[in-house]
Amino acid sequence: MRLLQGPEPTLEQAARAVIAFGGIQDCTVQFPDVPQDSLRRVAVDGACAVLGLGT
């Protein structure tokens, strides 16, 4: 989280980072039959959206 939000993130920033990382982990469990490259692309895009980052 520190790499994304710095050493002292706001509560909102910290919560978004937790949601983004947790969401990526959940995708690997929820979509085991999706090709890794495809899943990686949409999961990272979704995490970036949660973090408010452009892709």
C-alpha positions in Angstrom: 0.0 0.0 0.0 2.8 2.4 0.7 4.0 2.2 -2.8 0.6 3.2 -4.1 -0.5 5.7 -1.5 2.6 6.9 0.4 3.6 6.4 4.0 0.6 8.1 5.5 -2.5 7.5 3.3 -5.9 8.9 4.3 -8.5 6.4 5.4 -10.1 6.7 1.9 -6.8 5.9 0.2 -6.0 3.0 2.5 -9.5 1.6 2.0 -9.3 1.8 -1.8 -6.0 0.0 -1.7 -7.4 -2.8 0.4 -10.4 -3.1 -2.0 -8.1 -3.0 -5.1 -5.8 -5.7 -3.8 -8.6 -7.8 -2.4 -10.5 -7.6 -5.6 -7.5 -8.9 -7.6 -7.2 -11.8 -5.3 -10.9 -12.6 -5.5 -10.8 -12.6 -9.3 -8.2 -15.4 -9.3 -10.6 -17.5 -7.2 -13.9 -16.5 -8.8 -12.7 -16.9 -12.4 -10.4 -20.0 -12.5 -11.3 -20.9 -16.1 -10.6 -17.5 -17.6 -7.2 -17.3 -19.4 -4.6 -15.6 -17.2 -3.8 -12.8 -19.6 -7.4 -11.9 -20.1 -8.1 -12.0 -16.4 -5.0 -10.0 -15.5 -5.9 -7.3 -17.9 -9.5 -6.8 -16.6 -8.5 -7.3 -12.9 -5.7 -4.7 -13.1 -8.0 -2.3 -15.0 -10.6 -2.7 -12.2 -8.1 -2.2 -9.5 -6.9 1.0 -11.1 -10.4 2.3 -11.4 -11.0 1.7 -7.7 -7.7 3.5 -6.9 -8.7 6.4 -9.2 -5.8 5.8 -11.6 -6.0 5.9 -15.3 -5.1 2.8 -17.3 
